[in-house]
Amino acid sequence: MMRALMQPSALALACALGAPVAALAAPVSHVFLVQNSGWMEPFYTDPASQYKALVTEVVLAAVQPGDALVLAAFNQSLPGAPSPKALLAAKVDDKPQRAAVAAALAPLAAARKPGSSALADTDLGEAVSASITSALGGKPGLIWLFTNNKNSPNNDQATAQRNREFYELIHHGGSIKKALAFPLHMPVHGRYSANGMMIYVFAIQDEGKRELDALLRSGRLQKVITEPPARLKPLDQDTVRLLPVKVENVPGVAFSTQPNGTLRADIDAAAATQAHASPGDSPAARIQWRLENTIYPYTITSARLAARSVLAGAEKPIALGADRVQGLAPGKSLPLASSMQLPVANLPGKWSLEAVQAAGSAAVLPGAIEVQLSEQKLELSQAFRERMAALFPGDPLPDIFTPPSQVQGSRAVLPLEVRMQFGLAPLLALLGGVAALLAGGAALAVAAARPRKVQVTVEGELRTLHVKAGNSQPLFDKAGNKVAVLNTTLFGSTLTDLREGAQVRLGR
């Protein structure tokens, strides 16, 4: 269910004054801005228009239980006509109700200027800035903007220049961490005509960026908007993706790709032992990659390539088969060969104490493979230019999508895991050695406890004595005089304290 938090008029007044919406019982997660200026007239008057239905479906796909939302119409703020103006402000306890969203949008029409029959103008930047400072109150969240992409405050006909100012806000707005645009085909006819519309989504602060990434991963939004999003920001992160295609296994090393994309290298214990003996002989992995452009709608016209591995606290360069990429269109990939040395010597040897302690488990070195793109040059792909020209005829929008000149580099990161499975052999060998020692000790104890038979001759008389190891026994002649002392150990017997002139010897 949806619980109302504030009357729409009160929220509209707060937005108009630029004050944070402090009365909301929970942080606003989503702000949906629906343009209703004069340029949007056919989206409201054409009976075949799907504009309001699309807004409704996007709201239902984006908002989840626990979120808060503000649904607002916007054009350009004037005295007596605040913009944005809230249509619905609610906290979602269960899930958004289609009927509530549709009812809020139902009466919405193209707005007119106060006291005039002239249709309202549009200020995209004003709507986004007010949402950041007022509806979100400076907190993280997502701002959604539904527009025909004509930015014309005060009926300014230089919409290209106004759009450039809008894009400056996007690229240089410090709180906007990620921005996407969805160009959609939606032909409508009325007083004016249009072929398409644009949905923008702006992630505010790092938490907002994480929320947007999670939403895209969930696939909920893609069920409503099937077109791929055009990325506006950032243009220096995740521009390419590394996909391992073939890994040539080297002796003692087996490679596999995990479901989460991690490249795993399983090291044989013998290979680690050999690496400890000859550290310079650590195995080198030969990997074939696909380097894919993931920064739709931009073509990487040229960039310099470099790669490194980060493992066991050490950074080592990776030899690449090529040091440049050229003309890589969005969604396309190019083959890339590489060779990298694995830090096998950092893993415990087969017979080390660590191996004994880890018997039956695995030692894992987490790390990553990083590919750096420097001196990067991007340009809008020709296919996207043609699509924009068809959706927004006469609008020089593609030129505005040109990335800022300071965006020159990016990197791709592939998680890497080097692992060695320790068998039970070292532990069993250790246990066997301990058992042997215990057995030997037990045998010695038995031998020490058993009396030993020793023969001595005293004055020609042969005597047989039974003496325990470690004991001493005095010897006497026939007259009862002490003539010697017999000392017995596990390794034999000796005579000490011999009396001068006494006739005593061991044996017969």
N, C-alpha and C positions, 0 to 999 in steps of 0.2 A: 504494500500500500504506500501511498505518498502522503506525507503530512505537511500541510502548509506551514511556513515559518514566518511569513511577513506578507502583508497586503501589497499587491503590485504597485499601487500608487506610492506607498511609502518607500519601496525599493527604488522606484523611478526617481523620486525626489533625492534619495541618497546618491544615486549615480549622477544626477544632474549637478549636485553640489560638489561632487568629487570626494565625498566622505566615505570611509570604509563602512561596509554593511555590518556593523558590530552586533546588530540585533539577531543575526542568524545564530541558531542554537548549535550549529556545527560548521566547520570550514566548508566553503563552497568548492566542490571538486570540479564542476563543469559550468561554464557559461556559454550558452548558445545564443549567438547574435544573428537575427534574421533581418536582412535588409528589406525595407519597405519604402524606399525613396521613389521618386518619379520614374527613374529608369527601370524600375522593377514592375511597372504597371502591367505588362502583359503576363507576368508570372501570377498575377492575382485575378486578371479578368478573363484570360483564356480558359474556357470550360475544360479543355484537355490538359491544363497545367497540372503537373505532378509535384509542384514545388513544396506545398505544405505537407503532402504525404511523405516526401523524401526527408524533410526536416524531422517529422515524427519518427520515422524508422531509424534515423541516425541517433536521435535521442535515446530510443529504446535499446539500440545496440551498444551505445557507449556507457550509459549509466548502469551501475550495479548497486545491489543492496549495500547500504551504509554510506553511499555517496549523497552529496547535496547538489542541487542544480538550480540555476537561474536561466529561464528562457525569456529573452528580451528582443523587442523590435528596435531597429536603429535606422536613422537617416542622418540628419545633421541637427545638432542641438541649437535651438533658438529660444529667446525669451518666451515663456508660456508654452513651449513645446520641447521638453527635455528629451534627450537621447543619450544613451539607450533608455528604453521604457520597458519595465518588466511586465511580462505576461503571466509568468508563473514562477514562484520561488518555493521550493519544496525540499524536504529531506526524505530520501527513499529508504523506507524501513524494509520493504520486501522486494518489490521490483516496480519500475515505472508503469503506470497505467496508461495504455494507449488512449483511452477515452479522455483522460485528464489533459494529456498533451494536445490531442486533436481539438479539444474544446477551447484550449487557450489560444490556438492558432486560428480557429474558425472565423472570428470576426476581423482578423487582420486584413488590411487593405493598403493600397498605396497611399501614403500620407501627403497632406497638403500643408503649406506654410500657414502659420497662425493668421487668421483674418484675411486669407487670400485664397483664390481658386488655383493658384500656381502649385504644382507638385513640389514636394520637398526635395532638397538636394542631399548629397551623400558625402560623408566624411569617414572613410574607413579607419584612418589613424586615430581619430577621436574615439570611435567605438572601442577599438582594441585597448587604447590607453586607459579609458574609463573603466573597462572591465578589469584590468590589472590592478589599478589603484583602489577601485570602489567595490565591485562585486567580489573580487578575490581578496581585497584588503591587503594586498602585498604578499599573500600566502600562495603556496604551490597549487597548481590546478591546470585544467585544460580550457582553452578558449576556442570555440568553434565559430566560424564566420561563414554565413551563406550569402553569396553576392553574385551579381552579374559582372563584377570586376570593373565597374565604371566609378571611379573616384572623382567626384566633382563638387567639392565644397563651394558654396556661394555660386552655384551654377557655372563653375569654371569649366570652359570647354577644353582646356588643355589637360585632358584626362591622362595622357601619357606621362606628363610631368608630375601630376598628382599621384599616379601609381608609383612613379620612381620614389617619391617621398615616402609612400607607404612601405615600399621595399627597403628603404633606408631604415625605417623603424624596425622592420623584421631583422635585418642583418646586423644592426648595431644596437638593438635593444638588449641590454645586459641581462634582463630577467627572462627573455625568450631563449630557451636552451635548444628547442627543436621546433621546426616549422615545416609543415607539409601542405601541399595543395592538390586537390582532386578536381581536375577539369572534367565536366560532365556534359554530355549531349542532352539538351532539353529545348527543342524548338517550341516557341510560344509566339502568339500573335495577338495584338491589341492595338492600342494607340501607337505603340512602338512594337518592334519585333526583335526577337533574340534567338540565337541558335543554341546557346549553352549557358552554363553557370559554373561557378567555382565554389568549392568548399575548402576553406582553410582550417587547419587546426594548429594552435600554438601551445606548446608545452612550457609552462611557466615554472622556472626554477628546476633544480635537478630532480626533485621528487616528481614534478609534473612530467619530466622527460621519461622517468622510469614508468609512470602510469601509462603514458602513450605507448611506449615500447611493449608493455605487457598487454595492452589492448590489441595492438597489431599482431602480437604472437598468438593471442587467443583465437583470432579468425572471425570474431563476431562482426567487426566492421566490414570485413570483406564480403560477408553475406549480403550486405546492403549496397556497398560501393564496390563494383567489380573492377573498376579501372585502377591501375597502379598509381600510387601517390607520387607526385613530383616533389623532390626534396628541395627546400629553400635554405634550410639551415639544420645542422652544420654541414659544411662542405669540405671539412678537413678531418672527418672521422668516418671510418667504415666505408670508404669509397670503393674498396676492392675486397674480394673474398678469396681465400686460398682453399682449393679443393684438391686433396691428394688423389691422383689417378692411379699411379703405379709406384710401388716401392720394391726395389730389388733387395731381397733379403740377403744379408751378408752372414758368413759363418757365425753361428751362435746368437743371431738376432732375428726375431720374427716380428713383422709389423702388422698392425690392424687398425682400422678406423672404427671408433666407438660411435654408438647412436647419437651422442651429443656433439659429434664432430671432432673429438679429441683423437690425435694420432698417438697410438701406443706402440712402444718398442719394448718387447719382452726379451730380456737378456738371459742367455744360458749361463749358469753358474761357472761353468768352465771358462767361458769367455771373459768373465770378470776376473777370475784367477789369473788368466793369461795377461790381462791388461795390468794387473798389479805387478806381475813379473816384468813386463815390458810396457811401461806407460805410453810410449810413443806408438804402440801398435793398436791403439783403440780403434774399433771398427768404424768405418765411414759409411753412412747411409746414402744411397743414391735414390732420389725421389723425383718423380714426374708429377707436376702440378697442372691445374688450370687456374689461371689468374682471372677472376671474373669481375667486371665492372658492375657495382651495385648502386651507383649513384645516379639513378634515373632522375631527370632526362638528359644527363650530361655525357658527352663523349670526352674521354681522356685523350686529347689530341697528342700530347707528349708528356713524358715524365721519366725521371731517372730512377732506376731500381737498385735497391740494396737490401740485404737480408742478414739476419743474425739469429742465433739461438741463445736463449736465456735458460740455463740449467745449472743446478747445484751452485748457485750464487755466482756463476761465471758467464760472461758474454763472449761468444765466439762468432766470427763472421761465417756466413754460409756462401759458398761459391755458387753463383747462378749462371745458367747458360746464356743469359742475355742481361744487359744492364740498362735497357731502355724499353719503354712501352709506347706505342704510337697508334693513334686512330682506333682506340678501343671503345666501341659503342656501348651504350647501356644495355645490360643483360647479356653481352657477348663476353667471350673468354679467349685467352690465348695460352698455348702450351708454355710451360716453364720448367726447365730441368734444374736440379740443385744437388749439391753434395755437402753433407754435414757430418762432423765427427761427434760420436756419442760419448758422453763422459762416463764410460764404463768403469774407469779406475776409481770413480767416486763411490761405487757400490762396494759393499763388503765382499771379501774373498770367500770362496767356498768353505774354507776351514777356519775362518776367523771367528772370534768370540761373538760378533754380531750375527754371523750366520747360524751359530749354535742357538743363540737366544731367539732368533726369528724362525726357527725350524717350523716348517709347515705353513708359513705365511710368506708375504712378499715385501720387499723393500721398494719404495716408490720415490722417484725424483720428479716432482712436478716442475713444469717449465712451459716454455712457449717458443714458437717460431714467429718472428716478426719480419714483415716485408715493409720497407719504407719507400714511399714515393716522394721524391723531391723535385723541385723545378717543375711542378705539375701545372699543366695548362688545360683548362676545361672550356668547352663550348657547348651551347645548346644543340642537341641532336636535330638533324634535319627533319626526322619523322615527327618530333614534338612541335617544331615550328609549323609544320603543315597542319597538324591537329589543332593548334591554337588558332591558326588562320581560318580554319573551317568553323570553329566554335565561336570565335570572336572576330568576325570579319571587319577589317579596317582598324583594328586595335593593335598598336605596336607592342603588345604585351611580351612577345618572345624576347625582344631586346631588353626588357626589364628583368627577365630571368637570368641575364648574363651574370655569372658569379663575380663577386668582388675581386679586384686584382690582387688583394693580399692573401687570397687562398692559394697557396702554392704547394702544399704538401699534405700527406695523409699516411696512414699505415694500416696494415691488416695484421691481425694476430690469430694464430692457430694454436690452441692449447696442445701441449706435448707432454707425454708421460713416459718416462723410462722406468721400467719395472724389472725386478729379478725375483723369481720364485725360489725360495729356499726349501730344498727337500729335507727329508728326515735323516739322511745319511750322516751328516756331521754330528747330529745329536745322538744317533744310534752308536756311532763310533766312540763318542765321548762316554756314553753310558756303558759300552762294552769295556772301555779302558778302566772306568771306575769299578766295574764288576770284577775285572781281572785283578785289580789292586786289592779289592776287598777279599777276593778268594786267596790271593797270596798272603795277605795279612792273617787270614784265618788259618792257613796252613802253617805259618810261622808260629802262631799262637799254640796250635796243637803240638807242633814239634817242641816248643819250649816247655810245654806242660808234661811231655812224656819223658820219664827217666832214661838216661843214656847208659849203656853198659860199657864200663871202662876197666881194663885189666892193668894192674900194676904189680911189680915184684919188689918185695921188701925183704932184705937179707935172705935172698934165694927163695922166698916163699911167694908163689903166684896167688894173687888175690883178685877176685872179681867184684867190682863195686857198681851200684846203680845210683847215678847222680843226675839230678835235673839240671838242664842248661841254666847257667847263671849262678849256680851254687858253688860253694867251696867246701872241701871236706879235709880235715887234718888226718894224717897218717901216723901210726905209732908202730914201734918195733915190738919184739916179743917181750921186752922188759917193761913196756908201757911208756917208753919215752917218745915224744913227738919228733918225727924225723923229717916231715915235709907237709905241704898243703897241696891238695889236688883241686885245681880250678877247671871247671867245665863250661863250655859255651856251645852254641849251635854248630860251631865250626871246628870243634875239637877240644882236647884237654891239655893242660900244662901243669908242671910241678914247680912250686915256689917254696920259699923259706926252707930250703934244704939244710939239714944240720951237717956240720962239717964231719966228714968221715962216714956218713950214713950211706948204706947200700940200698938205694931206691931208684927205680926206673919205671917208665911206662912200658907196658907190654910184658912179654915173657923175659 
